[in-house]
Amino acid sequence: MIPAKANFISTAAIREKSVDSIVDWLNQHQQSFYILGSCYFGNPQQIEELFYRTILKVQKELPHYKHKIRFETWVASIFLHNCRELSRDRSLQFSAESEPRQGVFKALDQLRQDEKAAIVLTYVQQFSREEAAYLLQVSEMKMKELLVSGIQSLKNEIWPGSTFHGCEEYQKDFLDYLEQTMERSKKIELEVHIYGCQQCQEELASLQDVIDTLSKLTDRIEDLHMPIHFMENVKGKLKENDKQRQHKHKKRKRMGLVLASVFVILIGTGFFTGTFANLYYSWTEEDPQLISYLQKGLGQRLNLEAESEGVKITIKSVIADDTQTLVFYEIEDTVEDSQYMMNYGNGIYVGNEYEIMDSGTYYPKYYPPDLESDENNKEKNVYRGKLSLLPLKTESGTIELSIVNIHKLSRDSVGQQYLSDLGSSANKSGVWEFEIPVTKLPSTEYTLNEVIEIEGIPIRIDKLTIAPTVTIIQFGINHEQREKRIDFLEFDSLEVNGTKVKADVYGTSYVDSQQDANWNTLQTQFDPLFGQKPKEVNIQLKSIQLSFEDIKTIELDVTSERPQTFEYAGSTISIEKQEDESSTKFVVSNHEVKNRAYEWFNFNFLNENGEVPGAMEMDSEVIIVDKNGVEYDMYQISYPNDEIEQPHYFNTLQSARFQGEEMIPKKLEIYGYQTTKYLDDVVKISLE
């Protein structure tokens, strides 16, 4: 891609002319970059989007270019990052169909993403192994591993059924030998071995053929002519983006003038009527939850900003109490229309956590992504969210917050939101650092000491905690009964003095409490009540998860031709045996769910000694049945599970595969089963 004697590029000149100069430079190199894009996409519209994103990102990041690497290499790193990001962006729809892949291109599509990138950069784009390792942000040793595995996979795709692999002890040296980078002594040793080894000769020849095919791929790709108006289409997108940017700027300017005029009037009356704070925050803050805190004098606006990799993060405010340190933030992608969120423990670090934070009682609360709110649907490149950190152990302090990874949000074809995989390259890496001043606000605890019974099992309602950021009910479940017990209790809502707040679906956890060995202590979090002094507490129960101890042992007497059946908990359950040359698979199933007593049961396969043999593979299938008996495939439903009314999760199939005759089990031992029961009880507690 980059000739040995590359033309000198003046980044100063590009900075002066901005987008136009970047477009001109990329226009000169469009053929080679189109080749790289074609290795990832067959759709010209996708490659147009790729060029468009790259130009915007180069423009944004150009002030940070330090000349430590070649300009071409730096641009290629941005281009490659966008290749990965665009390939995972399911929110983009393109009308044109992708061109069908043939030959080596089809084989490349079968590689893992990192293998494909290593292959393309090294053999198609002709970067050195060191440069390619830099672009992929891996060590040269890892780069070699990717090349070896990638070439081996390509060989198997191009010549399926190939049986020669060479001697295992020498396989790791084949690539260095072909690239002529081996030490002389090792080279002589390998050549002596190859001379007498037909397998290694054939393996080396096949690998050389793959590399030769890849090195000539440029000639083949040039047959994939770019659309005549390719760069004109890219320029058109850039002009439209600039037009929208200028429109937003004018709109903000007009809004600023309107606000200035209105504030002249408000300031004259607000201080005397006591409404100025409410009006001020409702006009100047877009996050309605943060507005509620600010209007009640809880916390203050900070608006601390940091920018990295074209993404600006603003810490808008922080509210701290005894349960958590709640951070309100805004993430703006200044280059692309992408939305990102932060998640504690995944790219989020507090440098002085051990000095100022308490890890003993509460774990940071999970705030799921919210793409349904109005404030997160106004702009495609801005997301406003909340991040929970550990509570402070001191009354005040400065949080040294470092962010190195943020997680991309998107929507699927039916509008659902989802969080990209935490390890995905669709996420964004960078360095955003903040020093956040914070003061802890007080919380209030109220003793409840109420005991109720559900299904004959005692439930203890211990205490109510009202904190600025959350409301908590602590409770206990008695587990003295072995035959029947409640594993989990879910609340629906909490009403205090007529104000109702919903339970957090992610907010129930166990408490490390040693009050009584016969009780499990848990706590459930609800939305905040903002300092209410309770007189009456009404707790709406939602559901319980019941476990029944019911031990049964089944001697396995099943063949591939004849399934085995047995009765358990009022149902007929089937065991099938499936065999191939190297393994044996047992499938336990019951697809009849109507009036079934259990949703799933706990079991193990045992060998003749009563031990659990190691399964090489385990699988299960689940269907969801709602209140009205309607069934849903758990893996195919097109809307969130929490929208299904009173769902029951029925396990219909469980399987285990064992390798080797000595691992085949002789018994199936069942220990008990679980089911869910929905409740409409309300627990009323008076505190007067």
SULHUTA-V149661 format. One record per pair of residues at least 4 apart in sequence whose ideal C-beta (glycine too) atoms are under 6 Angstrom apart, sorted by the first residue. I is the first residue (numbers start at 1). J is the second residue. D is the distance in Angstrom with one decimal. If there is no record, write none. Layout:
BEGIN
<<I;J;D> <I;J;D>>
END
This chain:
BEGIN
<<1;32;4.2> <1;125;4.0> <1;126;5.8> <2;6;5.6> <2;72;4.7> <9;71;4.6> <11;65;5.9> <14;21;4.2> <14;22;5.9> <15;62;5.9> <17;21;3.6> <19;59;5.6> <22;55;5.3> <22;58;5.3> <22;59;5.8> <27;231;5.5> <29;33;5.7> <30;34;5.7> <34;226;5.4> <35;221;4.7> <37;41;5.9> <37;47;4.2> <37;50;5.1> <38;221;5.6> <38;224;5.8> <39;120;4.8> <40;83;4.7> <40;87;5.7> <41;46;4.0> <41;47;5.5> <42;98;3.9> <42;99;3.8> <43;94;5.4> <43;96;5.6> <43;98;4.5> <44;227;5.2> <45;94;4.4> <45;96;5.3> <46;94;5.9> <48;233;5.2> <48;234;5.5> <50;82;5.6> <50;86;5.7> <51;234;4.7> <52;234;5.4> <52;237;4.7> <53;82;4.7> <53;336;5.6> <54;78;5.6> <54;79;4.9> <54;82;5.3> <56;335;4.7> <57;61;5.9> <57;78;5.1> <57;310;5.7> <57;335;4.8> <58;62;6.0> <58;78;5.8> <60;310;4.5> <60;335;5.0> <65;74;5.9> <69;73;4.6> <69;74;5.5> <73;131;5.7> <77;135;5.1> <80;135;5.8> <82;86;5.8> <84;425;4.3> <85;426;5.4> <88;426;4.0> <91;410;4.7> <91;411;5.6> <101;105;4.5> <101;106;3.9> <101;109;5.6> <102;106;5.7> <104;213;5.8> <107;154;5.3> <107;157;3.7> <107;158;5.3> <108;116;5.7> <110;157;5.3> <111;115;4.2> <111;116;4.2> <111;150;5.5> <111;153;5.6> <114;146;5.6> <115;146;5.3> <115;149;5.9> <115;150;3.6> <117;136;5.8> <118;146;3.9> <118;147;5.3> <118;150;5.7> <119;123;5.9> <119;150;4.6> <120;124;4.6> <121;125;5.0> <121;127;4.8> <121;132;4.1> <121;135;6.0> <122;132;5.1> <123;214;3.7> <123;215;5.7> <124;217;5.2> <127;131;4.1> <127;132;4.5> <129;143;5.7> <133;138;5.5> <133;140;4.9> <133;143;4.0> <138;142;4.0> <138;143;5.5> <146;150;5.7> <147;175;6.0> <148;175;5.4> <151;207;5.9> <151;210;5.3> <154;158;5.9> <154;210;5.2> <155;206;5.4> <155;210;5.2> <164;199;5.4> <164;202;4.2> <164;203;5.2> <165;203;5.9> <166;171;5.4> <166;199;5.4> <166;200;4.3> <166;203;3.4> <167;200;5.7> <173;177;5.7> <173;190;5.6> <174;204;5.9> <174;207;5.8> <176;181;4.8> <176;182;4.6> <177;182;5.4> <177;190;5.8> <178;208;5.8> <182;186;5.0> <182;187;4.3> <193;197;5.6> <194;200;5.0> <194;201;5.8> <226;230;4.5> <229;233;5.6> <262;266;6.0> <263;267;5.7> <266;270;4.8> <266;279;5.8> <269;273;5.8> <270;275;5.8> <270;276;2.5> <271;276;5.6> <275;279;5.6> <276;280;5.7> <277;295;5.9> <278;295;5.0> <281;285;5.0> <281;291;4.9> <281;294;4.6> <281;295;5.4> <282;291;5.9> <285;290;5.7> <285;291;5.0> <286;375;4.9> <287;375;5.9> <287;384;5.1> <290;317;5.8> <290;328;4.9> <291;295;6.0> <293;298;4.4> <293;299;5.2> <293;319;5.7> <296;530;5.7> <298;319;5.8> <298;468;5.1> <299;317;4.9> <299;319;4.3> <301;317;5.5> <302;315;5.5> <302;317;5.6> <303;314;6.0> <304;315;4.3> <304;434;5.2> <305;314;5.0> <306;313;5.5> <306;432;4.1> <307;312;4.4> <308;430;3.4> <308;431;5.2> <308;432;5.4> <309;430;3.9> <310;334;5.3> <310;335;3.9> <311;333;5.4> <311;428;5.8> <312;332;4.7> <312;334;5.9> <313;331;5.3> <313;432;4.8> <314;330;4.4> <315;329;5.6> <315;434;5.5> <315;436;5.9> <316;328;4.5> <316;330;5.9> <317;328;4.7> <318;327;5.3> <318;436;5.6> <318;438;4.8> <319;326;4.6> <319;468;5.8> <319;469;5.4> <320;325;4.4> <320;392;5.4> <320;438;4.9> <320;440;4.6> <321;441;5.0> <321;443;5.1> <321;467;4.2> <321;468;4.8> <321;469;5.4> <322;391;5.6> <322;443;4.5> <323;362;5.1> <323;391;5.8> <323;467;5.0> <323;470;5.4> <324;365;5.7> <324;388;4.8> <324;391;5.5> <324;469;5.8> <325;389;4.2> <325;391;6.0> <326;388;6.0> <326;469;4.6> <327;387;4.3> <328;386;5.9> <330;384;5.0> <331;340;4.7> <331;383;5.1> <332;382;4.9> <333;338;4.5> <333;381;4.3> <337;380;3.9> <337;381;4.9> <339;383;4.0> <339;409;4.6> <340;406;4.1> <340;408;5.6> <340;428;5.9> <341;369;5.2> <341;383;5.8> <341;385;5.0> <341;407;5.6> <341;409;5.7> <342;348;5.7> <342;387;4.9> <342;406;5.7> <343;407;5.8> <344;348;5.3> <344;364;4.5> <346;422;5.0> <347;404;5.0> <347;405;2.6> <348;403;5.8> <349;402;4.6> <350;399;5.9> <350;401;5.9> <351;400;3.7> <352;356;5.5> <352;400;4.8> <353;357;4.8> <356;392;5.9> <356;394;5.5> <356;397;4.2> <357;390;4.1> <358;391;5.2> <358;393;4.0> <359;390;5.6> <362;391;5.8> <364;388;4.0> <364;389;5.6> <364;390;6.0> <365;388;4.1> <366;506;4.8> <367;386;4.5> <369;409;5.1> <369;417;5.4> <369;419;5.5> <371;376;5.4> <371;417;4.0> <375;384;5.3> <376;383;5.7> <392;440;4.7> <395;440;5.4> <396;439;4.2> <398;435;5.4> <398;437;5.4> <399;436;4.3> <399;438;5.9> <401;434;4.5> <401;436;5.8> <402;433;5.2> <403;432;4.1> <405;427;5.9> <405;429;5.3> <406;428;5.0> <407;419;5.6> <407;427;5.1> <408;420;4.5> <408;426;4.8> <408;427;5.4> <411;415;5.4> <411;417;5.5> <412;416;4.9> <414;638;4.9> <420;424;4.6> <420;426;4.7> <420;427;6.0> <441;468;4.7> <443;465;5.9> <443;467;3.8> <444;466;5.1> <445;463;5.7> <445;465;5.0> <446;464;4.5> <447;463;5.4> <448;461;4.9> <448;463;5.6> <448;464;5.8> <448;685;5.4> <450;461;4.1> <450;685;5.1> <451;458;5.8> <451;460;5.2> <452;459;5.1> <452;683;5.9> <453;458;5.7> <454;459;5.6> <454;544;6.0> <457;478;5.9> <457;486;5.1> <458;478;4.2> <459;477;6.0> <460;476;4.0> <461;475;5.1> <462;474;4.5> <462;475;5.9> <463;474;5.0> <464;473;6.0> <465;472;4.2> <466;471;5.5> <466;529;5.4> <469;528;5.7> <470;525;5.0> <470;528;5.7> <471;501;6.0> <471;526;4.3> <471;528;5.9> <471;529;5.0> <472;523;5.3> <472;525;5.5> <473;524;5.2> <474;523;4.5> <475;522;6.0> <476;519;4.2> <476;521;4.9> <477;486;5.2> <477;520;4.9> <478;518;6.0> <478;519;5.6> <479;485;5.0> <479;520;6.0> <480;518;4.8> <481;485;5.7> <482;549;5.5> <483;549;5.2> <484;548;5.5> <485;547;5.3> <486;544;5.1> <487;545;4.6> <487;547;5.1> <488;545;4.1> <489;544;5.4> <490;542;4.5> <490;543;4.7> <491;503;4.4> <491;524;5.1> <491;542;5.8> <492;540;4.2> <492;542;3.9> <493;500;5.4> <493;502;5.3> <493;540;4.6> <494;501;5.4> <494;526;4.7> <494;539;5.7> <495;500;4.4> <495;538;4.1> <496;529;5.7> <496;532;5.2> <496;534;4.7> <496;537;5.7> <497;532;5.7> <497;535;5.6> <501;526;4.5> <501;527;4.0> <502;527;5.8> <503;524;5.6> <503;526;5.4> <504;525;4.5> <507;524;5.8> <507;525;3.3> <508;522;6.0> <508;524;4.6> <510;522;5.5> <511;521;4.4> <511;523;5.4> <513;521;3.9> <534;687;5.3> <535;687;5.8> <535;688;5.3> <536;686;5.4> <537;685;4.5> <538;682;5.6> <538;684;5.3> <539;683;4.3> <540;682;5.4> <541;679;4.3> <541;681;4.6> <543;676;5.8> <543;678;4.8> <544;677;5.3> <545;676;5.6> <546;675;5.5> <547;672;6.0> <547;674;5.1> <548;672;5.4> <548;673;5.6> <549;672;4.5> <550;672;5.2> <551;671;5.8> <552;568;5.8> <552;670;4.7> <553;667;5.8> <553;669;5.0> <554;566;5.2> <554;668;4.4> <555;667;5.9> <556;666;5.7> <557;564;5.8> <558;564;4.0> <558;575;5.2> <558;577;4.6> <560;577;5.4> <560;579;5.4> <563;574;5.2> <563;576;4.7> <564;575;4.5> <565;572;5.6> <565;574;5.1> <566;573;5.8> <567;572;6.0> <568;573;5.5> <569;597;4.5> <569;598;4.9> <569;673;5.6> <570;597;5.1> <571;590;5.5> <571;596;5.7> <573;590;4.7> <574;589;5.3> <575;588;5.5> <576;587;4.4> <577;586;6.0> <578;585;4.3> <579;584;5.2> <583;657;5.2> <583;659;4.7> <584;658;5.3> <584;664;5.2> <585;655;5.9> <585;657;4.4> <586;656;5.6> <587;655;4.4> <588;654;4.9> <589;653;4.3> <591;652;4.9> <593;625;5.9> <593;650;4.4> <598;673;3.6> <598;675;5.6> <599;648;5.8> <599;649;5.7> <599;650;5.3> <599;674;5.9> <599;675;5.0> <600;651;3.7> <600;674;5.8> <601;670;5.5> <601;673;3.9> <602;671;4.7> <602;672;5.7> <603;670;4.5> <604;612;5.1> <604;669;5.4> <605;656;6.0> <605;665;3.6> <605;668;6.0> <606;610;5.5> <606;665;5.8> <606;667;4.3> <606;669;5.5> <607;611;5.3> <607;613;5.0> <607;665;5.6> <607;666;5.8> <608;666;4.8> <613;663;4.5> <613;665;5.6> <615;656;4.1> <615;658;5.7> <616;657;5.4> <616;659;4.9> <617;657;4.0> <618;656;5.0> <619;655;4.9> <620;651;5.9> <620;654;4.7> <621;652;5.1> <621;653;4.1> <622;634;4.6> <622;649;5.5> <622;651;5.5> <623;631;5.4> <623;650;5.4> <623;652;5.8> <624;632;4.3> <624;634;5.5> <624;647;4.9> <624;649;5.9> <625;631;5.4> <625;648;4.8> <626;630;4.9> <626;644;4.9> <626;645;5.3> <626;647;5.7> <627;645;4.6> <627;646;4.0> <632;637;4.7> <639;643;5.2> <646;678;4.9> <648;676;5.7> <658;663;4.2> <658;664;5.5>>
END
